[in-house]
Amino acid sequence: MRLLALIKNDIEFNRNLYNLTDALGKISVSQYYVLEKRTHTFGAIYTALDELFPLIDAAGSHSPFVKTEKRPLGIIAVTSDSGLLGGLNMQVMNLAAKEAREFGARLIIIGEKGRSYAQENSLHCTLFKGIQDDAKFAQARQLRDYVVDEVLSLRLGALKIIYPYPVSIVSQKVQSLMLLPVASRMDKTKAPSDAIVESSVDDILEYIASTFLGNKFYEIFGLARLAELSARFMHLENSKTKIDELNKQLRLQYFRQKHELTDRNMRELFAARLAFKKG
């Protein structure tokens, strides 16, 4: 039987841990809504880029951003360097690793957690630093420049990105998106127009791909950070529930033992009095 003092210390420790977890959860919620206001999507830009396709004969181009056959698929896995994510990084990496093995793809990982997973599972990868709020734009450009160079050098073909998507503050999911070839974004029901195109089609497609990838990476980095905060909040909420349940059990144990101790002391007292009277 544990000493009452030890049980009481455990109750007090769990109470403090609960309060700390609750505070961290509130911080995550606050950070989520602040970051949500600063996270922008670029739907207007994507619409404008899509409207360029009917003006050029992209389908007839031999640009490496259109013709991706006979080159390895690239899979970008976006993970976080932070903890308390409730297995969100694992979900991203499990899907990325599965597809990389299935298609013999090149694996490009964002974040140290992803690299650790790759090392543990003997997966070769190219690593980029984890997303930082104050450096997202520069990081998106760095990744864009790397991908564009690899495609132009014919070392990379089609491109897919797997990342955590924030459904809400209490829900997130792993999303997979095909980024290249750019021809996959074409409306094939529209024939090329008779517009005068002064630049070469390949140069135009390279510009479109570069602009699209840069903006999409920046957008996805922001969404991934939101999903990270959402996952952290839910992990902390689940931890609070477990701590509360543990403390309920400890309180029951404490009061049961205290009651038993009181009963034993009363029996000993009465026994002593009876012994004294008989004496």
C-alpha positions as CSV (number, residue, x, y, z in Angstrom):
1,M,0.0,0.0,0.0
2,R,1.4,3.3,-1.0
3,L,1.9,6.0,1.6
4,L,-0.7,8.8,1.6
5,A,2.0,11.4,1.3
6,L,3.3,9.9,-1.9
7,I,-0.2,9.7,-3.4
8,K,-0.8,13.3,-2.4
9,N,2.5,14.4,-4.1
10,D,1.4,12.6,-7.3
11,I,-2.0,14.3,-7.3
12,E,-0.3,17.7,-6.8
13,F,2.2,16.9,-9.6
14,N,-0.6,15.9,-12.0
15,R,-2.6,19.0,-11.2
16,N,0.4,21.2,-12.1
17,L,1.0,19.2,-15.2
18,Y,-2.7,19.6,-16.2
19,N,-2.4,23.3,-15.8
20,L,0.7,23.5,-17.8
21,T,-0.8,21.3,-20.6
22,D,-3.9,23.5,-20.6
23,A,-1.8,26.7,-20.9
24,L,0.2,25.1,-23.8
25,G,-3.1,24.2,-25.5
26,K,-4.4,27.8,-25.3
27,I,-1.1,29.1,-26.7
28,S,-1.5,26.7,-29.7
29,V,-5.0,27.9,-30.3
30,S,-3.9,31.5,-30.1
31,Q,-1.0,30.9,-32.5
32,Y,-3.3,29.0,-34.9
33,Y,-5.8,31.9,-35.3
34,V,-3.0,34.5,-35.6
35,L,-1.2,32.4,-38.3
36,E,-4.5,31.6,-40.0
37,K,-5.1,35.4,-40.6
38,R,-1.6,35.6,-42.1
39,T,-1.9,32.5,-44.3
40,H,-3.1,33.3,-47.8
41,T,-4.0,31.2,-50.8
42,F,-3.3,32.2,-54.4
43,G,-6.4,31.2,-56.2
44,A,-6.4,34.3,-58.5
45,I,-2.8,33.5,-59.6
46,Y,-3.6,29.9,-60.4
47,T,-6.7,30.9,-62.4
48,A,-4.6,33.4,-64.4
49,L,-1.9,30.8,-65.1
50,D,-4.6,28.3,-66.2
51,E,-6.0,30.8,-68.6
52,L,-2.7,31.0,-70.4
53,F,-2.9,27.4,-71.5
54,P,-5.5,27.9,-74.2
55,L,-3.3,30.6,-75.7
56,I,-0.4,28.2,-76.4
57,D,0.1,24.8,-77.8
58,A,1.4,23.3,-74.5
59,A,0.3,19.8,-75.5
60,G,2.7,19.9,-78.4
61,S,5.6,21.1,-76.4
62,H,8.6,19.0,-75.5
63,S,9.3,21.0,-72.3
64,P,10.5,18.8,-69.4
65,F,7.7,20.4,-67.4
66,V,5.2,18.8,-69.8
67,K,6.9,15.6,-70.9
68,T,7.9,13.9,-67.7
69,E,8.1,10.3,-68.9
70,K,11.2,8.1,-68.4
71,R,12.3,10.3,-65.5
72,P,11.9,9.5,-61.8
73,L,8.9,10.7,-59.9
74,G,9.7,13.2,-57.2
75,I,7.8,13.0,-53.9
76,I,8.1,15.9,-51.4
77,A,7.1,15.1,-47.8
78,V,6.4,18.0,-45.6
79,T,7.1,17.3,-41.9
80,S,7.6,19.4,-38.8
81,D,10.6,19.8,-36.5
82,S,8.3,20.2,-33.5
83,G,7.0,17.6,-31.1
84,L,3.5,17.0,-29.6
85,L,1.9,16.3,-33.0
86,G,0.2,13.1,-32.2
87,G,1.7,11.1,-35.0
88,L,1.0,13.6,-37.8
89,N,4.5,13.4,-39.1
90,M,4.3,9.6,-39.1
91,Q,1.2,9.7,-41.3
92,V,2.9,11.9,-43.8
93,M,6.1,9.8,-43.9
94,N,4.2,6.5,-44.1
95,L,2.3,7.6,-47.2
96,A,5.5,9.2,-48.7
97,A,7.6,6.1,-48.1
98,K,4.9,3.8,-49.5
99,E,4.6,5.7,-52.7
100,A,8.4,6.2,-53.0
101,R,8.9,2.4,-52.8
102,E,6.0,1.6,-55.1
103,F,7.0,4.0,-57.9
104,G,10.8,4.1,-57.3
105,A,10.5,7.8,-56.6
106,R,13.0,10.3,-55.4
107,L,12.2,11.4,-51.9
108,I,12.5,15.1,-50.9
109,I,11.9,15.7,-47.2
110,I,11.1,19.0,-45.4
111,G,12.0,18.8,-41.7
112,E,14.2,16.8,-39.3
113,K,11.4,14.5,-38.2
114,G,11.1,13.2,-41.7
115,R,14.8,12.7,-42.1
116,S,14.9,10.6,-38.9
117,Y,12.1,8.4,-40.3
118,A,14.0,8.0,-43.6
119,Q,17.2,7.1,-41.8
120,E,15.4,4.5,-39.6
121,N,13.8,3.0,-42.7
122,S,17.0,3.1,-44.9
123,L,15.4,5.6,-47.3
124,H,17.6,7.8,-49.4
125,C,16.4,11.4,-49.4
126,T,17.2,15.0,-50.1
127,L,16.7,17.1,-47.0
128,F,15.5,20.7,-46.6
129,K,15.1,22.5,-43.2
130,G,11.8,22.5,-41.4
131,I,9.4,25.3,-42.0
132,Q,10.0,28.5,-40.1
133,D,7.3,31.2,-39.9
134,D,9.7,34.1,-40.6
135,A,11.5,32.3,-43.4
136,K,8.6,30.5,-45.3
137,F,9.0,32.7,-48.4
138,A,12.7,32.1,-48.7
139,Q,12.3,28.4,-48.1
140,A,9.6,28.1,-50.7
141,R,11.9,29.9,-53.3
142,Q,14.8,27.6,-52.3
143,L,12.7,24.5,-52.8
144,R,11.2,25.9,-56.1
145,D,14.7,26.7,-57.5
146,Y,15.9,23.2,-56.6
147,V,13.0,21.5,-58.2
148,V,13.1,23.6,-61.4
149,D,16.9,22.9,-61.8
150,E,16.3,19.2,-61.3
151,V,13.6,19.1,-63.9
152,L,15.6,21.2,-66.4
153,S,18.6,18.9,-65.9
154,L,16.3,15.9,-66.7
155,R,16.9,14.3,-63.3
156,L,13.3,14.7,-62.2
157,G,10.0,14.1,-63.9
158,A,6.6,14.3,-62.4
159,L,6.3,15.8,-59.0
160,K,3.9,15.1,-56.0
161,I,3.8,16.7,-52.6
162,I,2.4,15.1,-49.5
163,Y,1.6,17.5,-46.6
164,P,-0.6,17.9,-43.5
165,Y,-3.7,20.0,-44.2
166,P,-5.7,21.8,-41.5
167,V,-9.4,21.0,-41.7
168,S,-10.0,23.1,-38.6
169,I,-8.5,23.8,-35.2
170,V,-9.5,20.3,-34.0
171,S,-9.0,18.3,-37.2
172,Q,-6.3,17.8,-39.8
173,K,-5.6,15.3,-42.6
174,V,-2.7,14.2,-44.9
175,Q,-3.1,15.5,-48.4
176,S,-1.5,14.5,-51.6
177,L,-1.2,16.8,-54.6
178,M,0.2,16.3,-58.1
179,L,2.2,19.4,-59.1
180,L,3.9,18.3,-62.3
181,P,3.5,17.9,-65.2
182,V,1.9,21.3,-65.8
183,A,0.0,19.8,-68.7
184,S,-2.1,18.0,-66.1
185,R,-3.6,21.4,-65.3
186,M,-4.7,22.0,-68.9
187,D,-8.3,22.1,-70.0
188,K,-8.1,19.6,-72.7
189,T,-11.5,20.6,-74.1
190,K,-10.0,23.9,-75.3
191,A,-8.0,24.1,-78.5
192,P,-5.0,26.5,-78.7
193,S,-6.1,29.9,-79.8
194,D,-4.6,31.9,-82.7
195,A,-2.9,34.3,-80.3
196,I,0.5,35.6,-81.3
197,V,3.1,34.1,-79.0
198,E,6.5,35.9,-79.2
199,S,8.4,33.8,-76.7
200,S,9.0,30.1,-77.2
201,V,6.4,27.8,-75.7
202,D,9.0,26.0,-73.6
203,D,10.1,29.3,-72.1
204,I,6.5,30.2,-71.3
205,L,5.9,26.8,-69.7
206,E,9.1,27.1,-67.6
207,Y,7.9,30.5,-66.3
208,I,4.4,29.2,-65.6
209,A,5.8,26.1,-63.8
210,S,8.3,28.3,-61.8
211,T,5.6,30.8,-60.8
212,F,3.1,28.1,-59.9
213,L,5.6,26.0,-57.8
214,G,6.9,29.0,-55.9
215,N,3.4,30.2,-54.9
216,K,2.2,26.6,-54.2
217,F,5.1,25.8,-52.0
218,Y,4.6,29.0,-50.0
219,E,0.9,28.3,-49.6
220,I,1.5,24.7,-48.6
221,F,4.1,25.7,-46.0
222,G,1.6,28.0,-44.4
223,L,-1.1,25.3,-44.3
224,A,1.3,22.7,-42.9
225,R,2.2,25.0,-40.0
226,L,-1.5,25.5,-39.3
227,A,-2.0,21.7,-39.3
228,E,0.9,21.4,-36.9
229,L,-0.7,23.8,-34.4
230,S,-4.0,22.0,-34.8
231,A,-2.4,18.6,-34.2
232,R,-0.5,19.9,-31.2
233,F,-3.7,21.4,-29.7
234,M,-5.6,18.1,-30.1
235,H,-2.6,16.1,-28.6
236,L,-2.5,18.4,-25.6
237,E,-6.3,18.1,-25.2
238,N,-6.0,14.3,-25.2
239,S,-3.2,14.5,-22.7
240,K,-5.3,16.7,-20.4
241,T,-8.1,14.0,-20.5
242,K,-5.6,11.3,-19.6
243,I,-4.1,13.3,-16.7
244,D,-7.6,14.1,-15.4
245,E,-8.6,10.4,-15.5
246,L,-5.3,9.5,-13.7
247,N,-5.9,12.1,-11.0
248,K,-9.4,10.8,-10.4
249,Q,-8.0,7.3,-9.8
250,L,-5.3,8.8,-7.5
251,R,-7.9,10.7,-5.5
252,L,-10.1,7.6,-5.1
253,Q,-7.0,5.7,-3.9
254,Y,-6.1,8.5,-1.5
255,F,-9.5,8.8,0.1
256,R,-9.9,5.0,0.3
257,Q,-6.6,4.6,2.1
258,K,-7.3,7.6,4.3
259,H,-10.6,6.1,5.3
260,E,-9.0,2.7,5.9
261,L,-6.3,4.4,8.0
262,T,-8.9,6.2,10.1
263,D,-10.9,3.0,10.6
264,R,-7.7,1.1,11.7
265,N,-6.8,3.9,14.2
266,M,-10.3,3.9,15.7
267,R,-10.2,0.1,16.1
268,E,-6.8,0.3,17.8
269,L,-8.0,3.1,20.0
270,F,-11.1,1.2,21.1
271,A,-9.1,-2.0,21.6
272,A,-6.6,0.0,23.8
273,R,-9.5,1.4,25.9
274,L,-11.0,-2.1,26.4
275,A,-7.6,-3.4,27.4
276,F,-7.2,-0.5,29.9
277,K,-10.6,-1.1,31.5
278,K,-10.0,-4.8,31.9
279,G,-6.6,-4.1,33.4
